[in-house]
């Protein structure tokens, strides 16, 4: 499971051989054969590039909710 800040822009390339790829970020998901899956999204430039691979298991991409993000020292005071 990968938690990413929701405000960021990402170019995601995620693939696994035996399992599922699920994402709450926009993109396209394709089944590979009977057991694997691929997810791809192209963020507008400049975007953080994520290259994710898994042999067995699943890949889950979730945004970090604003209320869960750590507050900086300046905003905490």
mmCIF file of the N, C-alpha and C atoms, coordinates in Angstrom:
data_MODEL
# 
_entry.id   MODEL 
# 
loop_
_atom_site.group_PDB 
_atom_site.id 
_atom_site.type_symbol 
_atom_site.label_atom_id 
_atom_site.label_alt_id 
_atom_site.label_comp_id 
_atom_site.label_asym_id 
_atom_site.label_entity_id 
_atom_site.label_seq_id 
_atom_site.pdbx_PDB_ins_code 
_atom_site.Cartn_x 
_atom_site.Cartn_y 
_atom_site.Cartn_z 
_atom_site.occupancy 
_atom_site.B_iso_or_equiv 
_atom_site.pdbx_formal_charge 
_atom_site.auth_seq_id 
_atom_site.auth_comp_id 
_atom_site.auth_asym_id 
_atom_site.auth_atom_id 
_atom_site.pdbx_PDB_model_num 
ATOM 1   N N  . UNK A 1 1  ? 0.852  -1.167  0.000   1.00 0.00 ? 1  UNK A N  1 
ATOM 2   C CA . UNK A 1 1  ? 0.000  0.000   0.000   1.00 0.00 ? 1  UNK A CA 1 
ATOM 3   C C  . UNK A 1 1  ? 0.896  1.228   0.000   1.00 0.00 ? 1  UNK A C  1 
ATOM 4   N N  . UNK A 1 2  ? 0.558  2.164   -0.871  1.00 0.00 ? 2  UNK A N  1 
ATOM 5   C CA . UNK A 1 2  ? 1.324  3.404   -0.979  1.00 0.00 ? 2  UNK A CA 1 
ATOM 6   C C  . UNK A 1 2  ? 0.385  4.574   -0.767  1.00 0.00 ? 2  UNK A C  1 
ATOM 7   N N  . UNK A 1 3  ? 0.683  5.403   0.244   1.00 0.00 ? 3  UNK A N  1 
ATOM 8   C CA . UNK A 1 3  ? -0.109 6.602   0.550   1.00 0.00 ? 3  UNK A CA 1 
ATOM 9   C C  . UNK A 1 3  ? 0.635  7.792   -0.012  1.00 0.00 ? 3  UNK A C  1 
ATOM 10  N N  . UNK A 1 4  ? -0.045 8.583   -0.853  1.00 0.00 ? 4  UNK A N  1 
ATOM 11  C CA . UNK A 1 4  ? 0.568  9.744   -1.490  1.00 0.00 ? 4  UNK A CA 1 
ATOM 12  C C  . UNK A 1 4  ? -0.205 11.012  -1.141  1.00 0.00 ? 4  UNK A C  1 
ATOM 13  N N  . UNK A 1 5  ? 0.484  12.153  -1.006  1.00 0.00 ? 5  UNK A N  1 
ATOM 14  C CA . UNK A 1 5  ? -0.230 13.413  -0.787  1.00 0.00 ? 5  UNK A CA 1 
ATOM 15  C C  . UNK A 1 5  ? -1.197 13.669  -1.948  1.00 0.00 ? 5  UNK A C  1 
ATOM 16  N N  . UNK A 1 6  ? -2.417 14.033  -1.624  1.00 0.00 ? 6  UNK A N  1 
ATOM 17  C CA . UNK A 1 6  ? -3.440 14.203  -2.654  1.00 0.00 ? 6  UNK A CA 1 
ATOM 18  C C  . UNK A 1 6  ? -3.198 15.427  -3.526  1.00 0.00 ? 6  UNK A C  1 
ATOM 19  N N  . UNK A 1 7  ? -2.410 16.392  -3.052  1.00 0.00 ? 7  UNK A N  1 
ATOM 20  C CA . UNK A 1 7  ? -2.181 17.617  -3.811  1.00 0.00 ? 7  UNK A CA 1 
ATOM 21  C C  . UNK A 1 7  ? -1.121 17.451  -4.894  1.00 0.00 ? 7  UNK A C  1 
ATOM 22  N N  . UNK A 1 8  ? -0.376 16.331  -4.874  1.00 0.00 ? 8  UNK A N  1 
ATOM 23  C CA . UNK A 1 8  ? 0.708  16.158  -5.835  1.00 0.00 ? 8  UNK A CA 1 
ATOM 24  C C  . UNK A 1 8  ? 0.238  15.703  -7.203  1.00 0.00 ? 8  UNK A C  1 
ATOM 25  N N  . UNK A 1 9  ? 1.120  15.821  -8.196  1.00 0.00 ? 9  UNK A N  1 
ATOM 26  C CA . UNK A 1 9  ? 0.865  15.321  -9.546  1.00 0.00 ? 9  UNK A CA 1 
ATOM 27  C C  . UNK A 1 9  ? 1.773  14.119  -9.766  1.00 0.00 ? 9  UNK A C  1 
ATOM 28  N N  . UNK A 1 10 ? 1.216  13.050  -10.293 1.00 0.00 ? 10 UNK A N  1 
ATOM 29  C CA . UNK A 1 10 ? 1.965  11.808  -10.410 1.00 0.00 ? 10 UNK A CA 1 
ATOM 30  C C  . UNK A 1 10 ? 1.813  11.185  -11.790 1.00 0.00 ? 10 UNK A C  1 
ATOM 31  N N  . UNK A 1 11 ? 2.900  10.618  -12.278 1.00 0.00 ? 11 UNK A N  1 
ATOM 32  C CA . UNK A 1 11 ? 2.899  9.780   -13.465 1.00 0.00 ? 11 UNK A CA 1 
ATOM 33  C C  . UNK A 1 11 ? 3.128  8.363   -12.929 1.00 0.00 ? 11 UNK A C  1 
ATOM 34  N N  . UNK A 1 12 ? 2.085  7.540   -12.914 1.00 0.00 ? 12 UNK A N  1 
ATOM 35  C CA . UNK A 1 12 ? 2.135  6.233   -12.253 1.00 0.00 ? 12 UNK A CA 1 
ATOM 36  C C  . UNK A 1 12 ? 2.205  5.123   -13.292 1.00 0.00 ? 12 UNK A C  1 
ATOM 37  N N  . UNK A 1 13 ? 3.160  4.217   -13.089 1.00 0.00 ? 13 UNK A N  1 
ATOM 38  C CA . UNK A 1 13 ? 3.284  3.006   -13.898 1.00 0.00 ? 13 UNK A CA 1 
ATOM 39  C C  . UNK A 1 13 ? 3.394  1.841   -12.906 1.00 0.00 ? 13 UNK A C  1 
ATOM 40  N N  . UNK A 1 14 ? 2.286  1.143   -12.665 1.00 0.00 ? 14 UNK A N  1 
ATOM 41  C CA . UNK A 1 14 ? 2.249  0.057   -11.677 1.00 0.00 ? 14 UNK A CA 1 
ATOM 42  C C  . UNK A 1 14 ? 1.838  -1.243  -12.369 1.00 0.00 ? 14 UNK A C  1 
ATOM 43  N N  . UNK A 1 15 ? 2.536  -2.333  -12.047 1.00 0.00 ? 15 UNK A N  1 
ATOM 44  C CA . UNK A 1 15 ? 2.229  -3.604  -12.685 1.00 0.00 ? 15 UNK A CA 1 
ATOM 45  C C  . UNK A 1 15 ? 2.593  -4.748  -11.737 1.00 0.00 ? 15 UNK A C  1 
ATOM 46  N N  . UNK A 1 16 ? 1.787  -5.804  -11.744 1.00 0.00 ? 16 UNK A N  1 
ATOM 47  C CA . UNK A 1 16 ? 2.150  -6.997  -11.007 1.00 0.00 ? 16 UNK A CA 1 
ATOM 48  C C  . UNK A 1 16 ? 1.837  -8.242  -11.828 1.00 0.00 ? 16 UNK A C  1 
ATOM 49  N N  . UNK A 1 17 ? 2.476  -9.361  -11.469 1.00 0.00 ? 17 UNK A N  1 
ATOM 50  C CA . UNK A 1 17 ? 2.291  -10.601 -12.216 1.00 0.00 ? 17 UNK A CA 1 
ATOM 51  C C  . UNK A 1 17 ? 1.112  -11.404 -11.701 1.00 0.00 ? 17 UNK A C  1 
ATOM 52  N N  . UNK A 1 18 ? 0.973  -11.499 -10.385 1.00 0.00 ? 18 UNK A N  1 
ATOM 53  C CA . UNK A 1 18 ? -0.097 -12.284 -9.756  1.00 0.00 ? 18 UNK A CA 1 
ATOM 54  C C  . UNK A 1 18 ? -0.778 -11.449 -8.691  1.00 0.00 ? 18 UNK A C  1 
ATOM 55  N N  . UNK A 1 19 ? -1.810 -10.735 -9.048  1.00 0.00 ? 19 UNK A N  1 
ATOM 56  C CA . UNK A 1 19 ? -2.521 -9.907  -8.090  1.00 0.00 ? 19 UNK A CA 1 
ATOM 57  C C  . UNK A 1 19 ? -3.229 -8.765  -8.775  1.00 0.00 ? 19 UNK A C  1 
ATOM 58  N N  . UNK A 1 20 ? -3.644 -7.809  -7.974  1.00 0.00 ? 20 UNK A N  1 
ATOM 59  C CA . UNK A 1 20 ? -4.456 -6.700  -8.462  1.00 0.00 ? 20 UNK A CA 1 
ATOM 60  C C  . UNK A 1 20 ? -3.772 -5.371  -8.174  1.00 0.00 ? 20 UNK A C  1 
ATOM 61  N N  . UNK A 1 21 ? -3.995 -4.409  -9.055  1.00 0.00 ? 21 UNK A N  1 
ATOM 62  C CA . UNK A 1 21 ? -3.551 -3.032  -8.844  1.00 0.00 ? 21 UNK A CA 1 
ATOM 63  C C  . UNK A 1 21 ? -4.805 -2.185  -8.695  1.00 0.00 ? 21 UNK A C  1 
ATOM 64  N N  . UNK A 1 22 ? -4.931 -1.494  -7.559  1.00 0.00 ? 22 UNK A N  1 
ATOM 65  C CA . UNK A 1 22 ? -6.079 -0.605  -7.372  1.00 0.00 ? 22 UNK A CA 1 
ATOM 66  C C  . UNK A 1 22 ? -5.564 0.777   -6.991  1.00 0.00 ? 22 UNK A C  1 
ATOM 67  N N  . UNK A 1 23 ? -6.270 1.803   -7.485  1.00 0.00 ? 23 UNK A N  1 
ATOM 68  C CA . UNK A 1 23 ? -5.826 3.167   -7.259  1.00 0.00 ? 23 UNK A CA 1 
ATOM 69  C C  . UNK A 1 23 ? -7.026 4.092   -7.117  1.00 0.00 ? 23 UNK A C  1 
ATOM 70  N N  . UNK A 1 24 ? -6.917 5.055   -6.211  1.00 0.00 ? 24 UNK A N  1 
ATOM 71  C CA . UNK A 1 24 ? -7.909 6.107   -6.082  1.00 0.00 ? 24 UNK A CA 1 
ATOM 72  C C  . UNK A 1 24 ? -7.519 7.321   -6.926  1.00 0.00 ? 24 UNK A C  1 
ATOM 73  N N  . UNK A 1 25 ? -6.400 7.233   -7.645  1.00 0.00 ? 25 UNK A N  1 
ATOM 74  C CA . UNK A 1 25 ? -5.953 8.304   -8.530  1.00 0.00 ? 25 UNK A CA 1 
ATOM 75  C C  . UNK A 1 25 ? -6.466 8.029   -9.939  1.00 0.00 ? 25 UNK A C  1 
ATOM 76  N N  . UNK A 1 26 ? -6.665 9.076   -10.748 1.00 0.00 ? 26 UNK A N  1 
ATOM 77  C CA . UNK A 1 26 ? -7.168 8.860   -12.108 1.00 0.00 ? 26 UNK A CA 1 
ATOM 78  C C  . UNK A 1 26 ? -6.150 8.112   -12.964 1.00 0.00 ? 26 UNK A C  1 
ATOM 79  N N  . UNK A 1 27 ? -6.652 7.242   -13.811 1.00 0.00 ? 27 UNK A N  1 
ATOM 80  C CA . UNK A 1 27 ? -5.791 6.470   -14.701 1.00 0.00 ? 27 UNK A CA 1 
ATOM 81  C C  . UNK A 1 27 ? -6.551 5.303   -15.291 1.00 0.00 ? 27 UNK A C  1 
ATOM 82  N N  . UNK A 1 28 ? -5.853 4.475   -16.053 1.00 0.00 ? 28 UNK A N  1 
ATOM 83  C CA . UNK A 1 28 ? -6.488 3.316   -16.674 1.00 0.00 ? 28 UNK A CA 1 
ATOM 84  C C  . UNK A 1 28 ? -5.897 2.038   -16.115 1.00 0.00 ? 28 UNK A C  1 
ATOM 85  N N  . UNK A 1 29 ? -6.763 1.059   -15.922 1.00 0.00 ? 29 UNK A N  1 
ATOM 86  C CA . UNK A 1 29 ? -6.366 -0.236  -15.388 1.00 0.00 ? 29 UNK A CA 1 
ATOM 87  C C  . UNK A 1 29 ? -6.662 -1.303  -16.435 1.00 0.00 ? 29 UNK A C  1 
ATOM 88  N N  . UNK A 1 30 ? -5.705 -2.207  -16.635 1.00 0.00 ? 30 UNK A N  1 
ATOM 89  C CA . UNK A 1 30 ? -5.880 -3.291  -17.600 1.00 0.00 ? 30 UNK A CA 1 
ATOM 90  C C  . UNK A 1 30 ? -5.488 -4.607  -16.962 1.00 0.00 ? 30 UNK A C  1 
ATOM 91  N N  . UNK A 1 31 ? -6.305 -5.624  -17.220 1.00 0.00 ? 31 UNK A N  1 
ATOM 92  C CA . UNK A 1 31 ? -5.963 -6.965  -16.779 1.00 0.00 ? 31 UNK A CA 1 
ATOM 93  C C  . UNK A 1 31 ? -4.943 -7.544  -17.729 1.00 0.00 ? 31 UNK A C  1 
ATOM 94  N N  . UNK A 1 32 ? -3.966 -8.223  -17.170 1.00 0.00 ? 32 UNK A N  1 
ATOM 95  C CA . UNK A 1 32 ? -2.955 -8.886  -17.971 1.00 0.00 ? 32 UNK A CA 1 
ATOM 96  C C  . UNK A 1 32 ? -3.180 -10.385 -17.851 1.00 0.00 ? 32 UNK A C  1 
ATOM 97  N N  . UNK A 1 33 ? -3.545 -11.010 -18.912 1.00 0.00 ? 33 UNK A N  1 
ATOM 98  C CA . UNK A 1 33 ? -3.804 -12.442 -18.945 1.00 0.00 ? 33 UNK A CA 1 
ATOM 99  C C  . UNK A 1 33 ? -4.898 -12.786 -17.942 1.00 0.00 ? 33 UNK A C  1 
ATOM 100 N N  . UNK A 1 34 ? -4.734 -13.844 -17.161 1.00 0.00 ? 34 UNK A N  1 
ATOM 101 C CA . UNK A 1 34 ? -5.756 -14.238 -16.187 1.00 0.00 ? 34 UNK A CA 1 
ATOM 102 C C  . UNK A 1 34 ? -5.449 -13.763 -14.777 1.00 0.00 ? 34 UNK A C  1 
ATOM 103 N N  . UNK A 1 35 ? -4.188 -13.487 -14.468 1.00 0.00 ? 35 UNK A N  1 
ATOM 104 C CA . UNK A 1 35 ? -3.827 -13.242 -13.075 1.00 0.00 ? 35 UNK A CA 1 
ATOM 105 C C  . UNK A 1 35 ? -3.189 -11.889 -12.781 1.00 0.00 ? 35 UNK A C  1 
ATOM 106 N N  . UNK A 1 36 ? -2.648 -11.200 -13.742 1.00 0.00 ? 36 UNK A N  1 
ATOM 107 C CA . UNK A 1 36 ? -1.945 -9.943  -13.474 1.00 0.00 ? 36 UNK A CA 1 
ATOM 108 C C  . UNK A 1 36 ? -2.773 -8.729  -13.851 1.00 0.00 ? 36 UNK A C  1 
ATOM 109 N N  . UNK A 1 37 ? -2.273 -7.562  -13.463 1.00 0.00 ? 37 UNK A N  1 
ATOM 110 C CA . UNK A 1 37 ? -2.967 -6.326  -13.771 1.00 0.00 ? 37 UNK A CA 1 
ATOM 111 C C  . UNK A 1 37 ? -1.964 -5.200  -13.909 1.00 0.00 ? 37 UNK A C  1 
ATOM 112 N N  . UNK A 1 38 ? -2.335 -4.184  -14.716 1.00 0.00 ? 38 UNK A N  1 
ATOM 113 C CA . UNK A 1 38 ? -1.489 -3.018  -14.946 1.00 0.00 ? 38 UNK A CA 1 
ATOM 114 C C  . UNK A 1 38 ? -2.319 -1.757  -14.765 1.00 0.00 ? 38 UNK A C  1 
ATOM 115 N N  . UNK A 1 39 ? -1.714 -0.715  -14.185 1.00 0.00 ? 39 UNK A N  1 
ATOM 116 C CA . UNK A 1 39 ? -2.369 0.582   -14.009 1.00 0.00 ? 39 UNK A CA 1 
ATOM 117 C C  . UNK A 1 39 ? -1.423 1.652   -14.528 1.00 0.00 ? 39 UNK A C  1 
ATOM 118 N N  . UNK A 1 40 ? -1.951 2.600   -15.275 1.00 0.00 ? 40 UNK A N  1 
ATOM 119 C CA . UNK A 1 40 ? -1.123 3.691   -15.795 1.00 0.00 ? 40 UNK A CA 1 
ATOM 120 C C  . UNK A 1 40 ? -1.896 4.996   -15.733 1.00 0.00 ? 40 UNK A C  1 
ATOM 121 N N  . UNK A 1 41 ? -1.188 6.045   -15.362 1.00 0.00 ? 41 UNK A N  1 
ATOM 122 C CA . UNK A 1 41 ? -1.737 7.394   -15.406 1.00 0.00 ? 41 UNK A CA 1 
ATOM 123 C C  . UNK A 1 41 ? -0.631 8.328   -15.840 1.00 0.00 ? 41 UNK A C  1 
ATOM 124 N N  . UNK A 1 42 ? -0.974 9.326   -16.599 1.00 0.00 ? 42 UNK A N  1 
ATOM 125 C CA . UNK A 1 42 ? 0.006  10.301  -17.063 1.00 0.00 ? 42 UNK A CA 1 
ATOM 126 C C  . UNK A 1 42 ? -0.348 11.656  -16.488 1.00 0.00 ? 42 UNK A C  1 
ATOM 127 N N  . UNK A 1 43 ? 0.425  12.098  -15.521 1.00 0.00 ? 43 UNK A N  1 
ATOM 128 C CA . UNK A 1 43 ? 0.203  13.411  -14.931 1.00 0.00 ? 43 UNK A CA 1 
ATOM 129 C C  . UNK A 1 43 ? 0.790  14.496  -15.811 1.00 0.00 ? 43 UNK A C  1 
ATOM 130 N N  . UNK A 1 44 ? 0.231  15.678  -15.725 1.00 0.00 ? 44 UNK A N  1 
ATOM 131 C CA . UNK A 1 44 ? 0.767  16.792  -16.498 1.00 0.00 ? 44 UNK A CA 1 
ATOM 132 C C  . UNK A 1 44 ? 2.128  17.195  -15.925 1.00 0.00 ? 44 UNK A C  1 
ATOM 133 N N  . UNK A 1 45 ? 2.989  17.699  -16.770 1.00 0.00 ? 45 UNK A N  1 
ATOM 134 C CA . UNK A 1 45 ? 4.340  18.054  -16.344 1.00 0.00 ? 45 UNK A CA 1 
ATOM 135 C C  . UNK A 1 45 ? 4.299  19.271  -15.435 1.00 0.00 ? 45 UNK A C  1 
ATOM 136 N N  . UNK A 1 46 ? 5.115  19.427  -14.454 1.00 0.00 ? 46 UNK A N  1 
ATOM 137 C CA . UNK A 1 46 ? 6.024  18.410  -13.956 1.00 0.00 ? 46 UNK A CA 1 
ATOM 138 C C  . UNK A 1 46 ? 5.287  17.450  -13.019 1.00 0.00 ? 46 UNK A C  1 
ATOM 139 N N  . UNK A 1 47 ? 5.557  16.179  -13.172 1.00 0.00 ? 47 UNK A N  1 
ATOM 140 C CA . UNK A 1 47 ? 4.895  15.177  -12.353 1.00 0.00 ? 47 UNK A CA 1 
ATOM 141 C C  . UNK A 1 47 ? 5.943  14.265  -11.720 1.00 0.00 ? 47 UNK A C  1 
ATOM 142 N N  . UNK A 1 48 ? 5.641  13.791  -10.538 1.00 0.00 ? 48 UNK A N  1 
ATOM 143 C CA . UNK A 1 48 ? 6.496  12.821  -9.855  1.00 0.00 ? 48 UNK A CA 1 
ATOM 144 C C  . UNK A 1 48 ? 6.293  11.470  -10.528 1.00 0.00 ? 48 UNK A C  1 
ATOM 145 N N  . UNK A 1 49 ? 7.361  10.824  -10.973 1.00 0.00 ? 49 UNK A N  1 
ATOM 146 C CA . UNK A 1 49 ? 7.256  9.546   -11.671 1.00 0.00 ? 49 UNK A CA 1 
ATOM 147 C C  . UNK A 1 49 ? 7.350  8.401   -10.664 1.00 0.00 ? 49 UNK A C  1 
ATOM 148 N N  . UNK A 1 50 ? 6.366  7.505   -10.716 1.00 0.00 ? 50 UNK A N  1 
ATOM 149 C CA . UNK A 1 50 ? 6.340  6.336   -9.840  1.00 0.00 ? 50 UNK A CA 1 
ATOM 150 C C  . UNK A 1 50 ? 6.350  5.086   -10.703 1.00 0.00 ? 50 UNK A C  1 
ATOM 151 N N  . UNK A 1 51 ? 7.347  4.223   -10.510 1.00 0.00 ? 51 UNK A N  1 
ATOM 152 C CA . UNK A 1 51 ? 7.493  2.970   -11.237 1.00 0.00 ? 51 UNK A CA 1 
ATOM 153 C C  . UNK A 1 51 ? 7.382  1.858   -10.198 1.00 0.00 ? 51 UNK A C  1 
ATOM 154 N N  . UNK A 1 52 ? 6.237  1.173   -10.174 1.00 0.00 ? 52 UNK A N  1 
ATOM 155 C CA . UNK A 1 52 ? 5.947  0.187   -9.134  1.00 0.00 ? 52 UNK A CA 1 
ATOM 156 C C  . UNK A 1 52 ? 5.795  -1.192  -9.746  1.00 0.00 ? 52 UNK A C  1 
ATOM 157 N N  . UNK A 1 53 ? 6.490  -2.188  -9.179  1.00 0.00 ? 53 UNK A N  1 
ATOM 158 C CA . UNK A 1 53 ? 6.398  -3.559  -9.653  1.00 0.00 ? 53 UNK A CA 1 
ATOM 159 C C  . UNK A 1 53 ? 6.239  -4.501  -8.457  1.00 0.00 ? 53 UNK A C  1 
ATOM 160 N N  . UNK A 1 54 ? 5.427  -5.539  -8.669  1.00 0.00 ? 54 UNK A N  1 
ATOM 161 C CA . UNK A 1 54 ? 5.175  -6.529  -7.623  1.00 0.00 ? 54 UNK A CA 1 
ATOM 162 C C  . UNK A 1 54 ? 5.057  -7.884  -8.303  1.00 0.00 ? 54 UNK A C  1 
ATOM 163 N N  . UNK A 1 55 ? 5.661  -8.910  -7.736  1.00 0.00 ? 55 UNK A N  1 
ATOM 164 C CA . UNK A 1 55 ? 5.553  -10.242 -8.305  1.00 0.00 ? 55 UNK A CA 1 
ATOM 165 C C  . UNK A 1 55 ? 4.274  -10.933 -7.876  1.00 0.00 ? 55 UNK A C  1 
ATOM 166 N N  . UNK A 1 56 ? 4.053  -11.020 -6.578  1.00 0.00 ? 56 UNK A N  1 
ATOM 167 C CA . UNK A 1 56 ? 2.889  -11.698 -6.025  1.00 0.00 ? 56 UNK A CA 1 
ATOM 168 C C  . UNK A 1 56 ? 2.263  -10.812 -4.967  1.00 0.00 ? 56 UNK A C  1 
ATOM 169 N N  . UNK A 1 57 ? 0.971  -10.552 -5.061  1.00 0.00 ? 57 UNK A N  1 
ATOM 170 C CA . UNK A 1 57 ? 0.283  -9.689  -4.099  1.00 0.00 ? 57 UNK A CA 1 
ATOM 171 C C  . UNK A 1 57 ? -0.431 -8.575  -4.823  1.00 0.00 ? 57 UNK A C  1 
ATOM 172 N N  . UNK A 1 58 ? -0.670 -7.504  -4.137  1.00 0.00 ? 58 UNK A N  1 
ATOM 173 C CA . UNK A 1 58 ? -1.395 -6.395  -4.728  1.00 0.00 ? 58 UNK A CA 1 
ATOM 174 C C  . UNK A 1 58 ? -0.685 -5.081  -4.510  1.00 0.00 ? 58 UNK A C  1 
ATOM 175 N N  . UNK A 1 59 ? -1.020 -4.120  -5.345  1.00 0.00 ? 59 UNK A N  1 
ATOM 176 C CA . UNK A 1 59 ? -0.532 -2.752  -5.206  1.00 0.00 ? 59 UNK A CA 1 
ATOM 177 C C  . UNK A 1 59 ? -1.764 -1.865  -5.022  1.00 0.00 ? 59 UNK A C  1 
ATOM 178 N N  . UNK A 1 60 ? -1.776 -1.090  -3.955  1.00 0.00 ? 60 UNK A N  1 
ATOM 179 C CA . UNK A 1 60 ? -2.887 -0.186  -3.674  1.00 0.00 ? 60 UNK A CA 1 
ATOM 180 C C  . UNK A 1 60 ? -2.334 1.223   -3.516  1.00 0.00 ? 60 UNK A C  1 
ATOM 181 N N  . UNK A 1 61 ? -2.902 2.168   -4.264  1.00 0.00 ? 61 UNK A N  1 
ATOM 182 C CA . UNK A 1 61 ? -2.494 3.571   -4.197  1.00 0.00 ? 61 UNK A CA 1 
ATOM 183 C C  . UNK A 1 61 ? -3.636 4.383   -3.607  1.00 0.00 ? 61 UNK A C  1 
ATOM 184 N N  . UNK A 1 62 ? -3.371 5.078   -2.512  1.00 0.00 ? 62 UNK A N  1 
ATOM 185 C CA . UNK A 1 62 ? -4.392 5.861   -1.806  1.00 0.00 ? 62 UNK A CA 1 
ATOM 186 C C  . UNK A 1 62 ? -3.881 7.270   -1.541  1.00 0.00 ? 62 UNK A C  1 
ATOM 187 N N  . UNK A 1 63 ? -4.761 8.269   -1.603  1.00 0.00 ? 63 UNK A N  1 
ATOM 188 C CA . UNK A 1 63 ? -4.355 9.625   -1.225  1.00 0.00 ? 63 UNK A CA 1 
ATOM 189 C C  . UNK A 1 63 ? -4.371 9.779   0.299   1.00 0.00 ? 63 UNK A C  1 
ATOM 190 N N  . UNK A 1 64 ? -3.442 10.583  0.794   1.00 0.00 ? 64 UNK A N  1 
ATOM 191 C CA . UNK A 1 64 ? -3.451 10.927  2.213   1.00 0.00 ? 64 UNK A CA 1 
ATOM 192 C C  . UNK A 1 64 ? -4.504 12.007  2.398   1.00 0.00 ? 64 UNK A C  1 
ATOM 193 N N  . UNK A 1 65 ? -5.435 11.784  3.271   1.00 0.00 ? 65 UNK A N  1 
ATOM 194 C CA . UNK A 1 65 ? -6.484 12.766  3.515   1.00 0.00 ? 65 UNK A CA 1 
ATOM 195 C C  . UNK A 1 65 ? -5.893 13.990  4.213   1.00 0.00 ? 65 UNK A C  1 
ATOM 196 N N  . UNK A 1 66 ? -6.378 15.187  3.897   1.00 0.00 ? 66 UNK A N  1 
ATOM 197 C CA . UNK A 1 66 ? -5.814 16.408  4.489   1.00 0.00 ? 66 UNK A CA 1 
ATOM 198 C C  . UNK A 1 66 ? -5.803 16.374  6.016   1.00 0.00 ? 66 UNK A C  1 
ATOM 199 N N  . UNK A 1 67 ? -6.822 15.807  6.629   1.00 0.00 ? 67 UNK A N  1 
ATOM 200 C CA . UNK A 1 67 ? -6.847 15.771  8.095   1.00 0.00 ? 67 UNK A CA 1 
ATOM 201 C C  . UNK A 1 67 ? -5.840 14.789  8.678   1.00 0.00 ? 67 UNK A C  1 
ATOM 202 N N  . UNK A 1 68 ? -5.265 13.922  7.843   1.00 0.00 ? 68 UNK A N  1 
ATOM 203 C CA . UNK A 1 68 ? -4.267 12.955  8.316   1.00 0.00 ? 68 UNK A CA 1 
ATOM 204 C C  . UNK A 1 68 ? -2.849 13.441  8.133   1.00 0.00 ? 68 UNK A C  1 
ATOM 205 N N  . UNK A 1 69 ? -2.646 14.487  7.344   1.00 0.00 ? 69 UNK A N  1 
ATOM 206 C CA . UNK A 1 69 ? -1.306 14.976  7.087   1.00 0.00 ? 69 UNK A CA 1 
ATOM 207 C C  . UNK A 1 69 ? -0.741 15.676  8.314   1.00 0.00 ? 69 UNK A C  1 
ATOM 208 N N  . UNK A 1 70 ? 0.577  15.542  8.491   1.00 0.00 ? 70 UNK A N  1 
ATOM 209 C CA . UNK A 1 70 ? 1.260  16.175  9.614   1.00 0.00 ? 70 UNK A CA 1 
ATOM 210 C C  . UNK A 1 70 ? 1.257  17.691  9.438   1.00 0.00 ? 70 UNK A C  1 
ATOM 211 N N  . UNK A 1 71 ? 1.028  18.398  10.501  1.00 0.00 ? 71 UNK A N  1 
ATOM 212 C CA . UNK A 1 71 ? 1.035  19.856  10.469  1.00 0.00 ? 71 UNK A CA 1 
ATOM 213 C C  . UNK A 1 71 ? 2.466  20.352  10.645  1.00 0.00 ? 71 UNK A C  1 
ATOM 214 N N  . UNK A 1 72 ? 2.809  21.425  9.928   1.00 0.00 ? 72 UNK A N  1 
ATOM 215 C CA . UNK A 1 72 ? 4.139  22.013  10.079  1.00 0.00 ? 72 UNK A CA 1 
ATOM 216 C C  . UNK A 1 72 ? 4.174  22.794  11.394  1.00 0.00 ? 72 UNK A C  1 
ATOM 217 N N  . UNK A 1 73 ? 5.372  23.121  11.840  1.00 0.00 ? 73 UNK A N  1 
ATOM 218 C CA . UNK A 1 73 ? 5.531  23.850  13.103  1.00 0.00 ? 73 UNK A CA 1 
ATOM 219 C C  . UNK A 1 73 ? 4.869  25.236  13.022  1.00 0.00 ? 73 UNK A C  1 
ATOM 220 N N  . UNK A 1 74 ? 4.980  25.875  11.877  1.00 0.00 ? 74 UNK A N  1 
ATOM 221 C CA . UNK A 1 74 ? 4.412  27.226  11.737  1.00 0.00 ? 74 UNK A CA 1 
ATOM 222 C C  . UNK A 1 74 ? 2.891  27.200  11.853  1.00 0.00 ? 74 UNK A C  1 
ATOM 223 N N  . UNK A 1 75 ? 2.255  26.185  11.287  1.00 0.00 ? 75 UNK A N  1 
ATOM 224 C CA . UNK A 1 75 ? 0.785  26.135  11.355  1.00 0.00 ? 75 UNK A CA 1 
ATOM 225 C C  . UNK A 1 75 ? 0.307  25.591  12.693  1.00 0.00 ? 75 UNK A C  1 
ATOM 226 N N  . UNK A 1 76 ? 1.168  24.904  13.434  1.00 0.00 ? 76 UNK A N  1 
ATOM 227 C CA . UNK A 1 76 ? 0.762  24.354  14.732  1.00 0.00 ? 76 UNK A CA 1 
ATOM 228 C C  . UNK A 1 76 ? 0.754  25.437  15.822  1.00 0.00 ? 76 UNK A C  1 
ATOM 229 N N  . UNK A 1 77 ? 1.468  26.538  15.588  1.00 0.00 ? 77 UNK A N  1 
ATOM 230 C CA . UNK A 1 77 ? 1.559  27.573  16.624  1.00 0.00 ? 77 UNK A CA 1 
ATOM 231 C C  . UNK A 1 77 ? 0.476  28.599  16.491  1.00 0.00 ? 77 UNK A C  1 
# 
